[in-house]
Amino acid sequence: MTYSTPRRRRVRQVRRLATAATRSAMWRGGVVVPATWWDGHPNFGDDLTPWLLPDYGIAPVHRVPSKARLAGVGSILEFLPEHFDGAIWGSGLMYGKPHPLPDATVLAVRGHLTRDLIGAPADVALGDPGILVARRARRPKPRWDVALVPHGHHRSHEPFMSMADAAGLRVHVVNVHQPAARVVREIAAAEAVITTSLHGLVTADAYGIPATWTMLEPPLSGGAFKFRDYESVMTPGSSRFTEFDESRGLEGMMAGASAAPRAEVERSCDDLERAIGRLADVLPDLPRFPGGAFRVLAGRG
């Protein structure tokens, strides 16, 4: 049975709601929202929407973009119809092309580039919600000197993966196809990060871990746009991109690693939390938890 069959999707929905019920905020006036994020295959970055939101009293139930009221984490805005009139929280574009969404309530977007290309207000909150993971889970005791975080498309890239064999260093390769909680713990347990996954970089920044990102073959859809969009907020005017060169080795690649300025991280976290706190105001008809969960699951909410 594949990951994206209707039955598997429904099982995931029920499990997510059961997990949401363990968060105390859900029992203090929590709401249920039809939301959209990429759910076509397992990937921790896409798993962040249902993992993070219950701590803010919001249980998201996955819907296709045309039936969603909230757009969550990820490069998903091109999937929204032009008449989308729900809320956007920290989402981004995949490609650097205009995609106006005049009817949407923009609570937050990933970066300055997305903000300008969708025509969002200049004062909208900025940042990828993945930056909130450190407010969701404590950093564990460090276990590795370096974490390699290849995007799912790059796990078979032999030169990149071979850096895990660097002599004298404890190197861990993170599998991004695991659930968010596990991947976040693994990245947070490293002293430094090299990544081709945007949310590998975001997670490192959340915990103040020096990181660098690179690009490999096959190229990701949208190229470097999502990284540049995110870094326009975290490291404005500079980038932690390092050109991949097999001859540099692990230590050579690590020369470009640095931590995002803590003030920028905390500012983005605060702005994103304030933004999601407005959801019930901009979507006042959302059903209450837990009874509303059954309505939304049945497609009536």
C-alpha contacts under 8 A as a table, 3 or more apart, distances in Angstrom:
res1	aa1	res2	aa2	distance
1	M	5	T	7.14
1	M	8	R	7.79
2	T	5	T	5.85
2	T	8	R	7.54
3	Y	8	R	6.08
3	Y	9	R	7.35
3	Y	40	G	7.14
3	Y	41	H	6.07
3	Y	42	P	7.53
4	S	8	R	6.30
4	S	9	R	6.10
4	S	39	D	7.46
4	S	40	G	5.68
4	S	41	H	6.84
5	T	8	R	5.31
5	T	9	R	6.20
6	P	9	R	5.10
6	P	10	R	6.17
7	R	10	R	5.17
7	R	11	V	6.26
8	R	11	V	5.09
8	R	12	R	6.26
9	R	12	R	5.14
9	R	13	Q	6.26
10	R	13	Q	4.95
10	R	14	V	6.35
11	V	14	V	5.27
11	V	15	R	6.26
12	R	15	R	5.06
12	R	16	R	6.03
13	Q	16	R	5.19
13	Q	17	L	6.28
13	Q	61	V	6.41
13	Q	62	H	7.16
13	Q	297	L	7.93
14	V	17	L	5.18
14	V	18	A	6.18
15	R	18	A	5.00
15	R	19	T	6.15
16	R	19	T	5.04
16	R	20	A	6.06
16	R	50	P	6.81
17	L	20	A	4.88
17	L	21	A	6.22
17	L	59	A	6.68
17	L	61	V	7.91
17	L	293	A	7.62
18	A	21	A	5.16
18	A	22	T	7.06
19	T	22	T	5.44
19	T	23	R	7.44
20	A	23	R	5.54
20	A	26	M	6.92
20	A	54	P	5.30
20	A	59	A	6.22
21	A	24	S	7.50
21	A	26	M	6.34
21	A	27	W	7.65
21	A	290	P	7.94
22	T	26	M	7.95
23	R	26	M	5.79
23	R	27	W	7.67
23	R	54	P	6.22
23	R	55	D	6.01
23	R	57	G	7.94
24	S	27	W	5.57
24	S	28	R	7.05
24	S	55	D	7.45
24	S	57	G	7.95
25	A	28	R	5.27
25	A	29	G	7.56
25	A	30	G	6.46
25	A	54	P	6.82
25	A	55	D	5.71
25	A	56	Y	6.05
25	A	57	G	4.57
26	M	29	G	6.49
26	M	30	G	4.23
26	M	31	V	7.24
26	M	54	P	6.23
26	M	55	D	7.31
26	M	56	Y	7.51
26	M	57	G	4.32
26	M	58	I	6.59
26	M	59	A	7.51
26	M	289	F	6.76
27	W	30	G	5.81
27	W	57	G	7.51
27	W	289	F	7.28
28	R	57	G	7.16
29	G	57	G	7.03
29	G	288	R	6.84
29	G	289	F	7.19
30	G	56	Y	7.99
30	G	57	G	4.29
30	G	58	I	5.65
30	G	59	A	7.49
30	G	288	R	5.95
30	G	289	F	5.28
30	G	290	P	7.89
31	V	57	G	6.33
31	V	58	I	5.11
31	V	59	A	6.25
31	V	280	A	7.79
31	V	286	L	6.16
31	V	287	P	5.72
31	V	288	R	4.38
31	V	289	F	5.03
31	V	290	P	7.90
31	V	292	G	7.47
32	V	58	I	5.83
32	V	59	A	4.73
32	V	60	P	5.85
32	V	61	V	7.14
32	V	286	L	6.27
32	V	287	P	5.64
32	V	288	R	6.05
32	V	289	F	5.94
32	V	290	P	7.92
32	V	292	G	6.18
32	V	293	A	5.93
32	V	296	V	7.35
33	V	58	I	7.03
33	V	59	A	6.25
33	V	60	P	4.91
33	V	61	V	6.07
33	V	69	R	6.66
33	V	70	L	7.00
33	V	286	L	6.26
33	V	287	P	7.46
33	V	296	V	7.55
33	V	301	G	7.95
34	P	60	P	5.85
34	P	61	V	4.91
34	P	62	H	5.94
34	P	63	R	5.81
34	P	67	K	7.36
34	P	68	A	4.96
34	P	69	R	5.47
34	P	70	L	6.53
34	P	296	V	6.82
34	P	301	G	7.48
35	A	60	P	5.54
35	A	61	V	5.69
35	A	62	H	5.11
35	A	63	R	5.56
35	A	64	V	7.92
35	A	65	P	7.73
35	A	68	A	4.77
35	A	69	R	5.68
35	A	70	L	4.53
35	A	71	A	5.75
35	A	72	G	6.90
36	T	61	V	7.97
36	T	62	H	5.44
36	T	63	R	5.29
36	T	64	V	5.98
36	T	65	P	5.57
36	T	68	A	5.73
36	T	69	R	7.90
36	T	70	L	6.33
36	T	71	A	5.09
36	T	72	G	6.19
37	W	46	D	6.37
37	W	49	T	7.24
37	W	62	H	7.12
37	W	71	A	6.53
37	W	72	G	5.68
37	W	73	V	6.39
37	W	74	G	6.66
37	W	76	I	6.81
38	W	41	H	7.93
38	W	46	D	5.74
38	W	74	G	7.27
38	W	76	I	7.19
39	D	42	P	7.13
39	D	46	D	6.87
39	D	47	D	7.97
42	P	46	D	7.81
42	P	47	D	7.74
42	P	177	H	4.99
42	P	178	Q	6.70
42	P	179	P	7.46
43	N	46	D	5.55
43	N	47	D	6.30
43	N	152	G	7.92
43	N	176	V	5.61
43	N	177	H	4.38
43	N	178	Q	6.37
43	N	179	P	7.01
43	N	180	A	7.71
44	F	47	D	4.80
44	F	48	L	6.47
44	F	176	V	5.58
44	F	177	H	6.04
44	F	178	Q	6.00
44	F	179	P	5.27
44	F	180	A	4.30
44	F	183	V	6.61
45	G	48	L	5.46
45	G	73	V	7.52
45	G	74	G	7.21
45	G	130	G	7.55
45	G	176	V	7.82
45	G	180	A	6.80
45	G	199	H	5.65
46	D	49	T	6.70
46	D	73	V	6.48
46	D	74	G	6.29
47	D	50	P	6.10
47	D	51	W	6.33
47	D	179	P	6.68
47	D	180	A	5.65
48	L	51	W	4.88
48	L	52	L	5.77
48	L	73	V	6.66
48	L	130	G	6.65
48	L	180	A	6.09
49	T	52	L	5.57
49	T	53	L	6.07
49	T	60	P	7.55
49	T	72	G	5.75
49	T	73	V	5.62
50	P	53	L	5.76
50	P	54	P	7.06
50	P	59	A	7.00
50	P	60	P	5.90
50	P	61	V	7.96
51	W	54	P	6.89
51	W	180	A	7.05
51	W	181	A	7.71
52	L	55	D	6.07
52	L	56	Y	7.67
52	L	132	L	7.78
52	L	133	V	7.41
52	L	136	R	7.13
53	L	56	Y	5.35
53	L	57	G	6.76
53	L	58	I	5.23
53	L	59	A	6.39
53	L	60	P	7.21
54	P	57	G	4.92
54	P	58	I	4.71
54	P	59	A	5.30
54	P	60	P	7.92
55	D	58	I	7.23
55	D	136	R	7.71
56	Y	276	I	7.63
56	Y	277	G	7.36
59	A	289	F	7.77
61	V	296	V	7.15
61	V	297	L	7.17
62	H	68	A	7.76
63	R	66	S	7.92
63	R	67	K	5.92
63	R	68	A	5.41
64	V	67	K	5.59
64	V	68	A	6.25
65	P	68	A	5.18
65	P	71	A	7.75
65	P	79	F	6.42
65	P	80	L	5.41
65	P	81	P	7.32
66	S	80	L	6.62
66	S	81	P	6.37
66	S	84	F	7.24
68	A	71	A	7.15
68	A	86	G	7.14
69	R	85	D	7.43
69	R	86	G	4.37
69	R	87	A	6.14
70	L	86	G	5.57
70	L	87	A	4.76
70	L	88	I	5.72
70	L	89	W	7.32
71	A	76	I	7.72
71	A	77	L	7.72
71	A	86	G	7.72
71	A	87	A	6.34
71	A	88	I	4.79
71	A	89	W	6.14
71	A	91	S	6.51
72	G	88	I	6.57
72	G	89	W	5.48
72	G	90	G	6.34
72	G	91	S	5.56
73	V	76	I	7.87
73	V	89	W	7.26
73	V	90	G	5.92
73	V	91	S	5.03
73	V	92	G	7.75
73	V	128	D	7.03
73	V	129	P	6.39
73	V	130	G	7.45
74	G	90	G	7.81
74	G	91	S	5.30
74	G	92	G	6.05
75	S	78	E	7.82
75	S	91	S	6.10
75	S	92	G	4.58
75	S	93	L	4.86
75	S	94	M	4.86
75	S	226	K	7.33
76	I	79	F	5.54
76	I	80	L	7.26
76	I	91	S	6.55
76	I	92	G	6.26
76	I	93	L	6.07
76	I	94	M	6.80
77	L	80	L	5.35
77	L	91	S	6.61
77	L	92	G	5.92
77	L	93	L	5.18
77	L	94	M	7.50
77	L	99	H	7.90
78	E	81	P	7.78
78	E	93	L	6.21
78	E	94	M	7.10
78	E	99	H	6.79
80	L	84	F	6.25
81	P	84	F	5.33
82	E	99	H	7.87
82	E	100	P	6.94
82	E	101	L	5.52
82	E	102	P	7.68
82	E	103	D	7.96
83	H	101	L	6.87
83	H	102	P	7.53
83	H	103	D	6.09
83	H	104	A	7.81
84	F	101	L	6.79
84	F	103	D	6.08
84	F	104	A	5.76
85	D	103	D	4.78
85	D	104	A	4.34
85	D	105	T	6.82
86	G	103	D	7.77
86	G	104	A	5.32
86	G	105	T	6.09
86	G	283	L	7.73
87	A	104	A	5.76
87	A	105	T	4.61
87	A	106	V	5.70
87	A	107	L	6.56
87	A	279	L	7.60
87	A	282	V	7.65
87	A	283	L	7.85
88	I	91	S	6.40
88	I	104	A	7.05
88	I	105	T	6.32
88	I	106	V	4.84
88	I	107	L	5.62
88	I	108	A	6.27
88	I	109	V	7.02
89	W	106	V	6.74
89	W	107	L	5.26
89	W	108	A	4.62
89	W	109	V	5.97
89	W	129	P	7.80
89	W	272	L	7.82
89	W	275	A	7.48
89	W	276	I	6.91
90	G	107	L	7.57
90	G	108	A	4.74
90	G	109	V	3.92
90	G	110	R	4.77
90	G	126	L	6.93
90	G	127	G	6.01
90	G	128	D	5.17
90	G	129	P	5.65
90	G	272	L	7.50
91	S	108	A	7.39
91	S	109	V	5.08
91	S	110	R	5.47
91	S	128	D	7.06
92	G	109	V	5.97
92	G	110	R	5.11
92	G	111	G	7.27
92	G	114	T	5.74
92	G	226	K	7.22
92	G	229	D	8.00
93	L	96	G	7.03
93	L	114	T	5.82
93	L	226	K	7.09
94	M	221	S	7.05
94	M	222	G	5.24
94	M	225	F	6.82
94	M	226	K	6.25
95	Y	221	S	7.75
95	Y	222	G	4.69
95	Y	223	G	7.86
95	Y	225	F	6.29
95	Y	226	K	7.76
96	G	113	L	7.61
96	G	114	T	7.77
96	G	117	L	7.49
96	G	222	G	7.44
96	G	225	F	6.27
97	K	117	L	6.53
98	P	117	L	4.44
98	P	118	I	6.03
99	H	117	L	5.94
99	H	118	I	4.95
100	P	117	L	6.71
100	P	118	I	4.13
100	P	119	G	5.68
101	L	104	A	5.70
101	L	118	I	5.71
101	L	119	G	7.00
102	P	118	I	7.87
102	P	119	G	7.18
105	T	282	V	7.48
106	V	109	V	7.19
106	V	120	A	6.55
106	V	121	P	7.96
106	V	124	V	7.04
107	L	124	V	6.46
107	L	125	A	6.50
107	L	275	A	5.28
107	L	276	I	6.93
107	L	278	R	7.73
107	L	279	L	7.98
108	A	124	V	5.66
108	A	125	A	4.45
108	A	126	L	5.45
108	A	127	G	7.20
108	A	272	L	6.68
108	A	275	A	6.47
109	V	112	H	7.95
109	V	114	T	6.70
109	V	115	R	6.24
109	V	124	V	7.42
109	V	125	A	6.60
109	V	126	L	5.24
109	V	127	G	6.19
109	V	128	D	7.14
110	R	114	T	6.70
110	R	115	R	7.78
110	R	126	L	5.51
110	R	127	G	4.36
110	R	128	D	4.63
110	R	129	P	7.79
110	R	229	D	6.73
110	R	230	Y	5.85
111	G	114	T	5.57
111	G	115	R	6.25
111	G	126	L	5.42
111	G	127	G	5.73
111	G	128	D	7.58
111	G	229	D	4.76
111	G	230	Y	5.13
111	G	231	E	7.52
111	G	232	S	6.03
111	G	233	V	5.79
112	H	115	R	5.00
112	H	116	D	6.25
112	H	126	L	7.23
112	H	229	D	6.24
112	H	230	Y	7.99
112	H	232	S	6.10
112	H	233	V	6.91
113	L	116	D	5.40
113	L	117	L	6.25
113	L	229	D	5.30
113	L	232	S	7.57
114	T	117	L	5.12
114	T	118	I	6.16
114	T	229	D	6.68
115	R	118	I	5.65
115	R	119	G	6.12
115	R	120	A	5.09
115	R	121	P	7.41
115	R	122	A	7.57
115	R	124	V	7.88
116	D	119	G	5.15
116	D	120	A	6.28
117	L	120	A	7.85
120	A	124	V	6.96
121	P	124	V	5.54
125	A	268	S	7.54
125	A	271	D	5.53
125	A	272	L	6.27
125	A	275	A	6.75
126	L	233	V	6.80
126	L	268	S	6.29
126	L	271	D	7.14
126	L	272	L	7.12
127	G	131	I	7.45
127	G	230	Y	6.66
127	G	233	V	6.42
127	G	234	M	7.86
127	G	268	S	5.52
127	G	269	C	7.64
127	G	272	L	6.98
128	D	131	I	5.94
128	D	202	V	7.49
128	D	230	Y	6.83
129	P	132	L	5.66
129	P	133	V	7.98
129	P	269	C	7.63
129	P	272	L	6.73
130	G	133	V	5.72
130	G	199	H	6.80
130	G	202	V	6.09
130	G	203	T	6.49
130	G	206	A	7.78
131	I	134	A	7.13
131	I	202	V	5.68
131	I	203	T	6.19
131	I	205	D	6.93
131	I	206	A	4.88
131	I	265	V	7.17
131	I	268	S	7.73
131	I	269	C	6.50
132	L	135	R	5.38
132	L	136	R	6.66
132	L	206	A	6.64
132	L	269	C	5.86
133	V	136	R	4.92
133	V	137	A	6.12
133	V	184	V	7.48
133	V	203	T	6.85
133	V	206	A	6.51
134	A	137	A	5.25
134	A	138	R	6.02
134	A	139	R	6.99
134	A	203	T	7.93
134	A	206	A	5.56
134	A	207	Y	5.93
135	R	138	R	7.24
139	R	185	R	7.12
139	R	188	A	5.63
139	R	189	A	6.88
139	R	207	Y	6.93
140	P	185	R	6.80
140	P	188	A	6.55
140	P	189	A	5.60
141	K	189	A	6.00
142	P	145	D	7.88
142	P	188	A	7.44
142	P	189	A	4.24
142	P	190	A	5.43
142	P	191	E	6.53
143	R	170	R	7.90
143	R	189	A	5.37
143	R	190	A	6.05
144	W	147	A	6.80
144	W	169	L	7.95
144	W	170	R	4.98
144	W	171	V	5.78
144	W	172	H	6.44
144	W	189	A	6.42
144	W	190	A	4.70
144	W	191	E	6.37
145	D	169	L	6.13
145	D	170	R	5.09
145	D	171	V	5.97
145	D	190	A	5.62
145	D	191	E	4.95
145	D	192	A	6.25
146	V	169	L	7.59
146	V	170	R	6.53
146	V	171	V	4.88
146	V	172	H	6.41
146	V	190	A	5.48
146	V	191	E	5.80
146	V	192	A	4.75
146	V	193	V	5.54
146	V	194	I	7.43
147	A	171	V	5.81
147	A	172	H	4.87
147	A	173	V	5.82
147	A	174	V	6.67
147	A	186	E	7.94
147	A	187	I	6.26
147	A	190	A	5.63
147	A	191	E	7.72
147	A	192	A	6.29
147	A	193	V	4.83
147	A	194	I	6.39
148	L	161	M	7.87
148	L	164	A	7.44
148	L	171	V	7.27
148	L	172	H	6.16
148	L	173	V	4.78
148	L	174	V	6.11
148	L	193	V	5.99
148	L	194	I	5.03
148	L	195	T	5.84
149	V	173	V	6.14
149	V	174	V	5.14
149	V	175	N	7.14
149	V	176	V	7.22
149	V	187	I	7.97
149	V	193	V	7.21
149	V	194	I	6.18
149	V	195	T	4.46
149	V	196	T	6.37
149	V	197	S	6.36
149	V	200	G	5.99
150	P	153	H	7.63
150	P	154	H	5.47
150	P	155	R	5.86
150	P	173	V	7.74
150	P	174	V	7.22
150	P	175	N	7.56
150	P	176	V	7.47
150	P	195	T	5.59
150	P	196	T	5.05
150	P	197	S	5.90
151	H	154	H	5.29
151	H	155	R	6.85
151	H	176	V	6.85
151	H	195	T	7.49
151	H	196	T	5.30
151	H	197	S	4.56
152	G	155	R	5.82
152	G	175	N	7.76
152	G	176	V	6.48
152	G	177	H	7.04
153	H	156	S	7.44
153	H	218	P	7.03
153	H	220	L	7.90
154	H	157	H	5.15
154	H	196	T	7.80
154	H	216	L	7.15
154	H	217	E	7.31
154	H	218	P	7.32
155	R	158	E	7.89
155	R	161	M	7.04
156	S	161	M	7.46
157	H	160	F	5.64
157	H	161	M	6.15
157	H	216	L	7.86
157	H	217	E	7.63
158	E	161	M	5.05
158	E	162	S	5.81
159	P	162	S	5.16
159	P	163	M	7.00
159	P	246	E	6.10
160	F	163	M	5.76
160	F	246	E	7.39
161	M	164	A	5.88
161	M	173	V	7.72
162	S	165	D	5.68
162	S	166	A	7.77
163	M	166	A	5.51
163	M	249	G	6.56
163	M	250	L	5.53
164	A	171	V	5.25
164	A	172	H	6.59
164	A	173	V	6.86
165	D	171	V	7.39
166	A	169	L	6.14
166	A	171	V	7.48
166	A	249	G	7.83
166	A	250	L	6.63
174	V	183	V	6.88
174	V	186	E	6.84
174	V	187	I	7.22
175	N	178	Q	6.20
175	N	183	V	7.18
176	V	179	P	7.87
176	V	183	V	6.34
178	Q	182	R	6.61
178	Q	183	V	6.25
179	P	182	R	5.69
179	P	183	V	6.42
180	A	183	V	5.26
180	A	184	V	5.93
181	A	184	V	5.34
181	A	185	R	6.30
182	R	185	R	5.19
182	R	186	E	6.30
183	V	186	E	5.10
183	V	187	I	6.22
184	V	187	I	5.30
184	V	188	A	5.97
184	V	203	T	6.65
185	R	188	A	5.07
185	R	189	A	6.15
186	E	189	A	5.22
186	E	190	A	7.07
187	I	190	A	5.63
187	I	193	V	7.45
187	I	200	G	7.26
187	I	203	T	7.04
187	I	204	A	6.76
188	A	191	E	7.95
188	A	203	T	7.33
188	A	204	A	6.68
188	A	207	Y	6.53
188	A	209	I	7.69
190	A	193	V	6.94
190	A	209	I	7.70
191	E	209	I	6.23
191	E	210	P	7.26
192	A	204	A	7.88
192	A	209	I	5.71
192	A	210	P	5.07
192	A	211	A	5.70
192	A	254	M	7.90
192	A	257	A	7.50
193	V	200	G	7.71
193	V	201	L	7.52
193	V	204	A	6.79
193	V	209	I	7.16
193	V	210	P	6.42
193	V	211	A	4.54
193	V	212	T	6.46
193	V	257	A	7.59
194	I	201	L	7.97
194	I	211	A	5.80
194	I	212	T	5.15
194	I	213	W	5.73
194	I	214	T	7.57
194	I	253	M	7.73
194	I	254	M	7.20
194	I	257	A	7.74
195	T	198	L	7.40
195	T	200	G	5.82
195	T	201	L	6.41
195	T	211	A	7.64
195	T	212	T	6.49
195	T	213	W	4.81
195	T	214	T	6.40
196	T	200	G	7.43
196	T	213	W	5.59
196	T	214	T	5.42
196	T	215	M	5.92
196	T	216	L	7.44
197	S	200	G	5.09
197	S	201	L	6.78
197	S	213	W	7.77
198	L	201	L	5.26
198	L	202	V	6.31
198	L	213	W	7.99
198	L	226	K	7.41
198	L	227	F	6.29
199	H	202	V	4.64
199	H	203	T	5.82
200	G	203	T	5.32
200	G	204	A	6.28
201	L	204	A	5.15
201	L	205	D	6.22
201	L	211	A	6.45
201	L	212	T	7.24
201	L	213	W	6.93
202	V	205	D	5.09
202	V	206	A	6.22
203	T	206	A	5.03
203	T	207	Y	6.63
204	A	207	Y	5.45
204	A	208	G	6.14
204	A	209	I	4.87
204	A	210	P	6.90
204	A	211	A	6.42
204	A	259	A	7.76
205	D	208	G	4.95
205	D	209	I	5.88
205	D	210	P	7.45
205	D	211	A	7.56
205	D	259	A	6.16
205	D	260	A	5.60
205	D	265	V	7.20
206	A	209	I	7.69
206	A	265	V	6.76
208	G	259	A	5.53
208	G	260	A	6.75
208	G	262	R	7.16
209	I	258	S	7.46
209	I	259	A	5.44
210	P	257	A	5.22
210	P	258	S	4.03
210	P	259	A	4.04
210	P	260	A	7.53
211	A	240	R	7.29
211	A	254	M	7.74
211	A	256	G	7.72
211	A	257	A	4.38
211	A	258	S	5.25
211	A	259	A	6.11
212	T	240	R	5.02
212	T	241	F	5.82
212	T	242	T	6.48
212	T	253	M	7.87
212	T	254	M	7.00
212	T	256	G	5.88
212	T	257	A	4.43
212	T	258	S	6.82
213	W	240	R	6.25
213	W	241	F	4.93
213	W	242	T	6.10
214	T	241	F	5.58
214	T	242	T	5.29
214	T	243	E	5.85
214	T	244	F	5.98
215	M	219	P	7.03
215	M	224	A	7.85
215	M	243	E	7.07
215	M	244	F	6.74
216	L	219	P	6.03
216	L	244	F	7.19
219	P	223	G	6.26
220	L	223	G	5.23
220	L	224	A	7.88
222	G	225	F	5.84
222	G	226	K	7.34
223	G	226	K	7.64
224	A	227	F	5.37
224	A	228	R	6.21
225	F	228	R	5.17
225	F	229	D	6.00
226	K	229	D	4.98
226	K	230	Y	6.14
227	F	230	Y	5.18
227	F	231	E	6.04
228	R	231	E	5.07
228	R	232	S	6.02
228	R	239	S	7.73
229	D	232	S	5.29
229	D	233	V	7.39
230	Y	233	V	5.74
230	Y	234	M	6.60
231	E	234	M	4.79
231	E	235	T	5.02
231	E	236	P	6.13
231	E	238	S	7.65
231	E	239	S	6.62
232	S	235	T	5.97
232	S	236	P	4.55
232	S	237	G	7.00
233	V	236	P	5.69
233	V	264	E	7.34
233	V	268	S	7.97
234	M	260	A	6.15
234	M	261	P	7.08
234	M	264	E	5.63
234	M	265	V	6.58
235	T	238	S	5.60
235	T	239	S	6.46
235	T	260	A	6.38
235	T	261	P	7.17
235	T	264	E	7.82
236	P	239	S	7.84
240	R	256	G	6.15
240	R	257	A	6.35
240	R	258	S	7.03
241	F	256	G	7.22
242	T	253	M	6.73
242	T	256	G	6.03
244	F	253	M	7.31
245	D	248	R	5.59
245	D	249	G	7.54
245	D	253	M	7.91
246	E	249	G	5.81
248	R	251	E	7.18
248	R	252	G	4.64
248	R	253	M	6.26
249	G	252	G	5.37
249	G	253	M	6.35
250	L	253	M	5.20
250	L	254	M	6.22
251	E	254	M	4.96
251	E	255	A	6.49
252	G	255	A	5.38
252	G	256	G	7.97
253	M	256	G	6.27
253	M	257	A	7.76
254	M	257	A	5.22
260	A	264	E	7.34
260	A	265	V	7.00
261	P	264	E	5.49
261	P	265	V	6.54
262	R	265	V	5.05
262	R	266	E	6.17
263	A	266	E	5.29
263	A	267	R	6.02
264	E	267	R	5.10
264	E	268	S	6.10
265	V	268	S	5.29
265	V	269	C	6.20
266	E	269	C	4.99
266	E	270	D	6.09
267	R	270	D	5.22
267	R	271	D	6.13
268	S	271	D	5.10
268	S	272	L	6.04
269	C	272	L	5.22
269	C	273	E	6.16
270	D	273	E	5.21
270	D	274	R	6.20
271	D	274	R	5.17
271	D	275	A	6.07
272	L	275	A	4.96
272	L	276	I	6.24
273	E	276	I	5.35
273	E	277	G	6.15
274	R	277	G	5.05
274	R	278	R	6.87
275	A	278	R	5.52
275	A	279	L	7.38
276	I	279	L	5.38
277	G	280	A	7.29
278	R	281	D	5.26
278	R	282	V	6.40
279	L	282	V	5.32
279	L	283	L	5.91
279	L	284	P	7.89
280	A	283	L	5.10
280	A	284	P	5.07
280	A	285	D	7.85
280	A	286	L	7.08
281	D	284	P	5.24
283	L	286	L	6.13
286	L	301	G	7.48
287	P	291	G	7.72
287	P	292	G	4.65
287	P	293	A	7.56
287	P	295	R	7.92
287	P	301	G	6.79
288	R	291	G	6.37
288	R	292	G	5.00
288	R	293	A	7.65
289	F	292	G	5.21
289	F	293	A	6.08
290	P	293	A	5.51
290	P	294	F	7.71
291	G	294	F	5.92
291	G	295	R	7.20
292	G	295	R	5.05
292	G	296	V	6.26
292	G	301	G	7.32
293	A	296	V	5.24
293	A	297	L	6.06
294	F	297	L	5.06
294	F	298	A	6.10
295	R	298	A	5.17
295	R	299	G	6.31
295	R	300	R	5.04
295	R	301	G	5.30
296	V	299	G	4.91
296	V	300	R	5.39
296	V	301	G	4.33
297	L	300	R	7.51
297	L	301	G	7.87
298	A	301	G	7.76
